[in-house]
Amino acid sequence: MPALLSAGRTVLFLLALCCGVTDAWAQQSVADSLRRVLESAPEDTNRVKLLVDYGWEICETETPLAEQQFIKALQLAQRLHFLPGEGAAWNGLGLVEDIRGNTAKAEEHYKKALEVRRKTGIQRDIAGTLNNLAVVYESTGAYEKALALHQENLRIAENMRDTIRMARVHLNMAGALESEGLYPEAQTQINEARLIFENRGDSAAMAMTYTMLGHVYFELDRYGEALSWYGRSLGIKSKINDPDILAGALSDYANACDEMKIRDSTLRAIQYYLKALDIRRQLDDRPGIATLYLNLGDAYKHLENYTLALDYLQKALDIRADLEDTPGLMEVYNSKGDVLRRQGKLRDALAYTKKYFAIAQALDEKKYIQRAYKDLSEVYAAMNNFNKAYEYREM
């Protein structure tokens, strides 16, 4: 199966994440302005808001300093008995721990923010923290907890008659369902969002939902339908002046073409992969280039052009080794072992299969562990070691 170049198959919208900070504030000049205003701002509720806004503005670039602002906002809000500000400060502290990868602490802070915000009754604030906490649960695999929060968030959006928020929550629910392997249920949620975006004529959001539907059908091995949705997404993204987005759309379309297992379709896939590769080279996107080399290797394997397949796989291997991309190496070892087995180079095939099996075990990648058992069974069967082949097949 080709590696999906798109950055993830779920789309998690951090609703109300920025506490009202506008897109125009995503600039250093705004952070500087906030800092200057804070120098003379009195100790009142407006100062709490300024501290929170400043913290959110710098949270990714100056995380320790942002944490200081949120703590100051929290302390001042508590002295003033200003619950909205206290909730916003706890929410900001949750983000700080999110950025640090400390999910347990992030969950703790978001729960405190939710407790305080429920007391205020401000639905938009409650919804924002519900979403943030749900994203934390998803990152730890607690999908049922995440879904419960998304469902509550959806009820709030419906009560507010906020269709955009409703669409985004539907997509978040789809992401959680997809992660659990509940693809038909995820498809239903994506279609709810799609209808909203189509009614609004929001082409960028439409393209995103089309891509997500393509991913769902791809996971269900319904490649013809995946190809149709990827094609609709590609049609929109081709008109957007964003090379990275276009390269991802080209790769998605090519992935579905290649999985059709029809020679003409695979040849078409190669054409789209090469177009995407040109873009990734222009962007100097080495991880993206490596993924496309891997995909091209798989495509030429399907055409039984094993020499060219191994050439592309080696290029992918070189980049991923240089980047110390262990999961990426696992993917390449998997494909290379399969090509070598098809060539009858069984000892080499066994060596590469064992390599990716070891990585899969270390990473607890169950899909690749299962795949390794199957591949080991096939290699040992080809080597006439039927006892080993049976053992791995059973595993």
C-alpha positions as CSV (number, residue, x, y, z in Angstrom):
1,M,0.0,0.0,0.0
2,P,1.5,3.4,-0.9
3,A,2.3,5.7,1.9
4,L,-0.2,8.6,2.1
5,L,1.6,11.8,1.7
6,S,-1.1,14.0,3.1
7,A,-0.3,15.1,6.6
8,G,-2.5,12.7,8.5
9,R,-5.9,11.2,7.7
10,T,-7.8,13.0,10.5
11,V,-8.5,16.7,10.7
12,L,-8.6,18.1,14.2
13,F,-9.9,21.7,14.4
14,L,-8.9,23.4,17.6
15,L,-12.1,25.4,18.0
16,A,-11.8,28.5,20.0
17,L,-8.2,27.6,20.7
18,C,-6.9,31.1,20.4
19,C,-9.3,32.7,22.8
20,G,-10.5,35.3,20.2
21,V,-7.0,36.2,18.9
22,T,-7.5,37.1,15.3
23,D,-5.5,35.9,12.3
24,A,-4.1,39.4,11.9
25,W,-2.5,39.0,15.3
26,A,-0.3,36.1,14.1
27,Q,2.5,38.6,13.7
28,Q,5.4,39.6,15.9
29,S,4.4,43.3,15.7
30,V,1.1,42.4,17.5
31,A,3.0,40.5,20.2
32,D,5.2,43.6,20.7
33,S,2.1,45.8,20.9
34,L,0.5,43.6,23.5
35,R,3.7,43.7,25.6
36,R,3.9,47.5,25.4
37,V,0.2,47.8,26.4
38,L,0.8,45.5,29.3
39,E,3.6,47.7,30.7
40,S,1.0,50.3,31.8
41,A,-2.2,48.3,32.0
42,P,-3.9,48.5,35.4
43,E,-4.6,45.4,37.5
44,D,-8.1,44.8,36.2
45,T,-10.1,42.3,34.1
46,N,-8.8,43.9,30.9
47,R,-5.2,43.1,32.0
48,V,-6.2,39.5,32.5
49,K,-7.4,39.4,28.9
50,L,-4.2,41.1,27.6
51,L,-2.1,38.6,29.5
52,V,-4.0,35.7,28.0
53,D,-3.9,37.1,24.5
54,Y,-0.2,37.8,24.8
55,G,0.4,34.2,26.1
56,W,-1.5,32.7,23.1
57,E,0.4,34.9,20.7
58,I,3.8,33.7,21.8
59,C,2.9,30.2,23.0
60,E,4.6,28.3,20.2
61,T,7.7,30.5,19.8
62,E,8.3,31.4,23.5
63,T,6.5,28.7,25.4
64,P,8.1,29.3,28.9
65,L,7.3,33.1,28.6
66,A,3.8,32.3,27.5
67,E,3.4,30.0,30.6
68,Q,4.4,33.0,32.8
69,Q,1.7,35.2,31.2
70,F,-1.0,32.6,31.8
71,I,0.1,32.1,35.4
72,K,0.0,35.9,35.9
73,A,-3.4,36.0,34.3
74,L,-4.7,33.1,36.5
75,Q,-3.4,34.8,39.7
76,L,-5.0,38.1,38.8
77,A,-8.3,36.6,37.7
78,Q,-8.5,34.7,40.9
79,R,-7.9,37.8,43.0
80,L,-10.6,39.7,41.0
81,H,-13.0,36.7,41.1
82,F,-13.1,37.0,37.3
83,L,-14.2,33.5,36.2
84,P,-14.0,34.0,32.4
85,G,-10.4,35.1,32.7
86,E,-9.5,32.3,35.1
87,G,-11.0,29.8,32.6
88,A,-9.0,31.3,29.7
89,A,-5.8,31.1,31.8
90,W,-6.3,27.5,32.6
91,N,-7.1,26.8,29.0
92,G,-3.8,28.5,28.0
93,L,-1.8,26.5,30.5
94,G,-3.4,23.4,28.9
95,L,-2.0,24.5,25.5
96,V,1.5,25.0,27.0
97,E,1.6,21.4,28.2
98,D,0.1,20.3,24.9
99,I,3.0,21.9,23.1
100,R,5.5,20.3,25.4
101,G,3.9,16.9,24.8
102,N,2.8,16.5,28.4
103,T,-0.7,15.2,27.8
104,A,-1.4,14.3,31.4
105,K,-0.7,17.8,32.6
106,A,-2.6,19.3,29.6
107,E,-5.6,17.1,30.4
108,E,-5.4,18.3,34.1
109,H,-5.4,22.0,33.0
110,Y,-8.1,21.6,30.4
111,K,-10.3,19.9,33.0
112,K,-9.8,22.8,35.4
113,A,-10.6,25.3,32.5
114,L,-13.8,23.3,31.7
115,E,-14.9,23.3,35.4
116,V,-14.5,27.1,35.6
117,R,-16.0,27.8,32.2
118,R,-19.1,25.7,33.0
119,K,-19.6,28.0,36.0
120,T,-19.7,31.0,33.7
121,G,-22.2,29.4,31.3
122,I,-20.4,31.1,28.3
123,Q,-21.1,28.4,25.7
124,R,-18.4,29.5,23.2
125,D,-15.8,29.2,25.9
126,I,-17.1,25.9,27.1
127,A,-17.1,24.5,23.5
128,G,-13.5,25.6,23.0
129,T,-12.2,23.7,26.0
130,L,-14.4,20.7,25.2
131,N,-12.6,20.5,21.9
132,N,-9.1,20.9,23.3
133,L,-9.7,18.2,25.9
134,A,-11.2,15.9,23.3
135,V,-8.0,16.4,21.1
136,V,-5.9,15.4,24.1
137,Y,-8.0,12.2,24.6
138,E,-7.6,11.4,21.0
139,S,-3.8,11.7,21.2
140,T,-3.8,9.1,24.0
141,G,-6.2,6.7,22.2
142,A,-9.2,7.4,24.5
143,Y,-11.5,7.8,21.6
144,E,-14.8,7.1,23.4
145,K,-14.1,9.9,25.9
146,A,-13.2,12.2,23.0
147,L,-16.4,11.4,21.1
148,A,-18.5,12.1,24.2
149,L,-16.9,15.6,24.4
150,H,-17.3,16.2,20.7
151,Q,-21.0,15.2,20.9
152,E,-21.5,17.8,23.7
153,N,-19.7,20.3,21.6
154,L,-22.0,19.5,18.7
155,R,-25.1,20.2,20.9
156,I,-23.7,23.6,21.9
157,A,-23.0,24.4,18.2
158,E,-26.5,23.4,17.3
159,N,-28.0,25.5,20.1
160,M,-25.9,28.5,18.9
161,R,-27.0,27.8,15.3
162,D,-23.3,28.0,14.4
163,T,-23.1,26.0,11.2
164,I,-19.3,26.4,10.8
165,R,-18.7,25.1,14.3
166,M,-21.1,22.2,13.6
167,A,-19.2,21.2,10.5
168,R,-15.9,21.3,12.3
169,V,-17.2,19.2,15.2
170,H,-18.5,16.7,12.7
171,L,-15.0,16.4,11.2
172,N,-13.5,16.0,14.6
173,M,-15.9,13.2,15.4
174,A,-15.0,11.7,12.0
175,G,-11.3,11.8,13.0
176,A,-12.0,9.9,16.3
177,L,-14.2,7.4,14.6
178,E,-11.7,6.8,11.8
179,S,-8.9,6.2,14.4
180,E,-11.0,3.5,15.9
181,G,-11.5,1.9,12.5
182,L,-15.2,2.9,12.4
183,Y,-15.1,4.0,8.8
184,P,-18.8,4.0,7.8
185,E,-19.6,6.0,10.9
186,A,-16.7,8.4,10.1
187,Q,-18.1,8.7,6.6
188,T,-21.5,9.8,7.9
189,Q,-19.9,12.6,10.0
190,I,-17.8,13.8,7.1
191,N,-20.8,14.0,4.8
192,E,-22.6,16.1,7.4
193,A,-19.8,18.6,7.3
194,R,-19.5,18.4,3.5
195,L,-23.2,19.4,3.0
196,I,-22.6,22.4,5.2
197,F,-19.5,23.5,3.4
198,E,-21.1,22.9,0.0
199,N,-24.2,25.0,1.0
200,R,-21.8,27.8,1.9
201,G,-19.7,27.4,-1.2
202,D,-16.5,27.1,0.8
203,S,-14.3,25.5,-1.8
204,A,-11.2,25.1,0.5
205,A,-13.3,23.3,3.1
206,M,-15.1,21.3,0.5
207,A,-11.7,20.1,-0.9
208,M,-10.7,19.0,2.6
209,T,-13.9,17.0,3.2
210,Y,-13.5,15.4,-0.3
211,T,-10.0,14.3,0.7
212,M,-11.2,12.9,4.0
213,L,-13.9,10.9,2.2
214,G,-11.2,9.7,-0.2
215,H,-9.1,8.5,2.8
216,V,-12.1,6.6,4.3
217,Y,-12.9,4.8,1.0
218,F,-9.1,4.1,0.7
219,E,-9.1,2.4,4.1
220,L,-12.1,0.4,3.1
221,D,-10.2,-0.8,-0.1
222,R,-12.9,0.9,-2.2
223,Y,-10.3,2.5,-4.4
224,G,-12.6,3.5,-7.3
225,E,-14.7,5.6,-4.9
226,A,-11.6,7.0,-3.2
227,L,-10.3,8.0,-6.6
228,S,-13.5,9.9,-7.4
229,W,-13.3,11.9,-4.2
230,Y,-9.6,12.5,-4.5
231,G,-10.2,13.7,-8.0
232,R,-12.8,16.2,-6.9
233,S,-10.4,17.5,-4.2
234,L,-7.6,17.7,-6.8
235,G,-9.8,19.8,-9.1
236,I,-10.2,22.4,-6.4
237,K,-6.7,22.3,-5.0
238,S,-5.2,22.7,-8.5
239,K,-6.7,26.2,-8.5
240,I,-5.2,27.2,-5.2
241,N,-1.8,28.8,-5.3
242,D,-0.3,26.4,-2.7
243,P,2.3,24.0,-4.0
244,D,2.4,21.9,-0.8
245,I,-1.4,21.3,-0.9
246,L,-1.3,20.5,-4.6
247,A,1.5,18.0,-4.1
248,G,-0.5,16.2,-1.4
249,A,-3.6,16.1,-3.6
250,L,-1.6,14.7,-6.5
251,S,-0.2,12.0,-4.3
252,D,-3.6,11.1,-2.9
253,Y,-5.0,10.7,-6.4
254,A,-1.9,8.6,-7.4
255,N,-2.2,6.4,-4.4
256,A,-5.8,5.4,-5.3
257,C,-4.8,4.9,-9.0
258,D,-2.0,2.6,-8.0
259,E,-4.2,0.5,-5.7
260,M,-6.6,-0.2,-8.6
261,K,-4.0,-2.9,-9.6
262,I,-4.6,-2.2,-13.3
263,R,-1.6,-1.5,-15.5
264,D,-2.9,1.6,-17.1
265,S,-4.0,2.9,-13.8
266,T,-0.6,2.3,-12.2
267,L,1.1,4.1,-15.2
268,R,-1.2,7.0,-14.6
269,A,-0.3,6.9,-10.9
270,I,3.4,7.2,-11.8
271,Q,2.7,10.3,-13.8
272,Y,0.9,12.0,-10.9
273,Y,3.7,10.9,-8.5
274,L,6.3,12.4,-10.7
275,K,4.3,15.7,-10.8
276,A,4.2,15.7,-7.0
277,L,7.9,14.9,-6.9
278,D,8.8,17.9,-9.0
279,I,6.9,20.1,-6.5
280,R,8.5,18.5,-3.5
281,R,11.9,19.0,-5.0
282,Q,11.2,22.7,-5.6
283,L,10.1,22.9,-2.0
284,D,13.2,21.0,-0.8
285,D,10.9,18.8,1.2
286,R,13.1,15.8,1.9
287,P,10.5,13.8,3.9
288,G,8.0,14.4,1.1
289,I,10.5,13.4,-1.6
290,A,11.3,10.2,0.3
291,T,7.7,9.3,0.5
292,L,7.2,9.8,-3.2
293,Y,10.3,7.6,-3.9
294,L,8.7,4.9,-1.8
295,N,5.4,5.3,-3.6
296,L,7.2,5.1,-7.0
297,G,9.0,2.0,-5.8
298,D,5.7,0.4,-5.0
299,A,4.2,1.4,-8.3
300,Y,7.1,-0.1,-10.3
301,K,6.8,-3.2,-8.2
302,H,3.2,-3.6,-9.3
303,L,4.5,-3.2,-12.9
304,E,7.0,-6.0,-12.1
305,N,9.9,-3.6,-13.0
306,Y,11.8,-4.7,-10.0
307,T,15.1,-3.0,-11.0
308,L,13.5,0.5,-11.1
309,A,11.4,-0.3,-8.0
310,L,14.6,-1.1,-6.0
311,D,16.3,2.0,-7.4
312,Y,13.5,4.3,-6.0
313,L,13.3,2.4,-2.8
314,Q,17.0,2.8,-2.2
315,K,16.6,6.6,-2.8
316,A,13.9,6.6,-0.2
317,L,16.0,4.6,2.2
318,D,19.0,6.9,1.9
319,I,16.9,10.0,2.7
320,R,15.1,8.4,5.6
321,A,18.3,7.0,7.1
322,D,19.8,10.5,6.8
323,L,16.8,12.0,8.6
324,E,16.9,9.2,11.2
325,D,13.2,8.5,10.4
326,T,12.7,5.1,12.0
327,P,9.0,4.7,11.1
328,G,9.9,5.7,7.6
329,L,12.7,3.2,7.4
330,M,10.2,0.5,8.5
331,E,8.0,1.3,5.5
332,V,10.9,1.1,3.1
333,Y,12.2,-2.1,4.5
334,N,8.7,-3.6,4.2
335,S,8.5,-2.7,0.5
336,K,12.1,-3.6,-0.3
337,G,11.6,-7.0,1.3
338,D,8.5,-7.6,-0.8
339,V,10.4,-6.8,-4.0
340,L,13.3,-9.0,-3.1
341,R,10.9,-11.9,-2.4
342,R,9.2,-11.5,-5.8
343,Q,12.7,-11.6,-7.4
344,G,13.4,-14.8,-5.6
345,K,16.2,-13.3,-3.5
346,L,14.8,-15.0,-0.4
347,R,17.7,-14.5,2.0
348,D,17.8,-10.8,1.4
349,A,14.0,-10.6,1.5
350,L,14.1,-12.4,4.9
351,A,16.7,-9.9,6.2
352,Y,14.7,-6.9,5.3
353,T,11.5,-8.4,6.6
354,K,13.2,-9.0,9.9
355,K,14.5,-5.4,10.0
356,Y,11.0,-3.9,9.6
357,F,9.5,-6.5,12.0
358,A,12.0,-5.4,14.7
359,I,11.1,-1.7,14.2
360,A,7.4,-2.5,14.2
361,Q,7.8,-4.4,17.5
362,A,9.8,-1.5,19.1
363,L,7.2,1.0,18.0
364,D,4.2,-1.3,18.8
365,E,2.9,-0.8,15.2
366,K,0.4,-3.5,15.2
367,K,-0.5,-3.1,11.5
368,Y,3.1,-3.7,10.5
369,I,3.6,-6.4,13.1
370,Q,0.7,-8.3,11.4
371,R,2.1,-7.5,8.0
372,A,5.5,-8.9,9.1
373,Y,4.0,-12.2,10.3
374,K,2.4,-12.6,6.9
375,D,5.6,-11.7,5.0
376,L,7.7,-14.0,7.1
377,S,5.3,-16.8,6.5
378,E,5.5,-16.2,2.7
379,V,9.3,-16.0,2.7
380,Y,9.7,-19.2,4.8
381,A,7.2,-21.0,2.5
382,A,9.2,-20.0,-0.5
383,M,12.3,-21.3,1.3
384,N,10.4,-24.6,1.8
385,N,10.6,-24.1,5.6
386,F,6.9,-24.9,6.0
387,N,7.0,-25.3,9.8
388,K,8.2,-21.7,10.2
389,A,5.8,-20.6,7.5
390,Y,2.8,-22.1,9.4
391,E,4.0,-20.7,12.7
392,Y,4.1,-17.2,11.4
393,R,0.8,-17.6,9.5
394,E,-0.9,-18.6,12.7
395,M,0.7,-15.6,14.5
